[in-house]
Amino acid sequence: CHLLQILSYLGACDRLLKQGYEEGQVEEAMEMFQYSEKKAAEFLHLLSQFNDMGFQQNEIKEVLLLCGNQREKALEELVMK
């Protein structure tokens, strides 16, 4: 059972890395979302989008966690900061 979880985790990390995300960010996102690849992928996608808009990475992470990866809500929060 434990081995399957590890293999599943590594597979998810590998898929996210192939999308161009940094290893440290992938590992952090996977931990933050209890190893849910779907939620980690949403988070990483929004993180890079908001990063490209010029927002600070630590602020983005905080807001995304607060808003549960809801793009519109997170964007409002970031704009208001």
C-alpha positions in Angstrom: 0.0 0.0 0.0 2.7 2.4 1.0 4.7 1.7 -2.1 1.7 2.4 -4.3 1.4 5.8 -2.7 5.0 6.6 -3.3 4.8 5.5 -6.9 1.6 7.6 -7.4 3.3 10.6 -5.8 6.4 10.2 -8.0 4.2 9.8 -11.1 2.3 13.0 -10.3 5.5 14.9 -9.6 6.9 13.7 -12.9 3.8 14.9 -14.9 3.9 18.3 -13.2 7.6 18.7 -13.9 7.0 17.9 -17.5 4.6 20.8 -17.6 7.6 23.0 -16.8 7.1 23.7 -13.1 10.2 23.8 -10.8 10.9 20.7 -8.7 10.8 22.7 -5.4 7.4 24.2 -6.3 6.0 20.9 -7.4 7.0 19.2 -4.1 5.7 22.1 -2.0 2.3 22.1 -3.9 1.9 18.4 -3.5 2.5 18.6 0.2 0.2 21.6 0.6 -2.7 19.7 -1.0 -2.2 16.3 0.6 -0.7 14.9 -2.5 -3.7 15.7 -4.7 -2.2 16.1 -8.2 -5.3 17.9 -9.5 -5.2 20.6 -6.8 -1.4 20.9 -7.0 -1.7 21.4 -10.7 -4.4 24.1 -10.3 -2.2 25.8 -7.7 0.9 25.8 -9.9 -1.0 27.0 -12.9 -2.4 29.9 -11.1 0.9 30.6 -9.3 2.6 31.0 -12.7 -0.2 33.0 -14.2 -0.2 35.5 -11.3 3.6 35.6 -11.2 3.5 36.6 -14.9 1.2 39.4 -13.9 3.9 40.8 -11.6 2.5 39.7 -8.2 4.9 38.6 -5.5 5.2 34.8 -5.2 4.8 34.7 -1.4 1.6 36.8 -1.6 0.2 34.6 -4.4 0.7 31.4 -2.4 -0.9 32.9 0.7 -3.9 34.2 -1.3 -4.4 31.0 -3.3 -4.4 28.9 -0.1 -6.9 31.3 1.5 -9.2 31.2 -1.6 -8.8 27.5 -2.2 -7.4 28.1 -5.7 -10.4 30.1 -6.9 -8.9 32.3 -9.6 -11.3 35.2 -9.6 -11.4 35.5 -5.8 -7.6 35.2 -5.6 -7.1 37.9 -8.2 -9.4 40.3 -6.3 -7.4 39.7 -3.1 -4.1 40.3 -4.9 -5.3 43.5 -6.6 -6.5 44.8 -3.2 -3.2 44.2 -1.5 
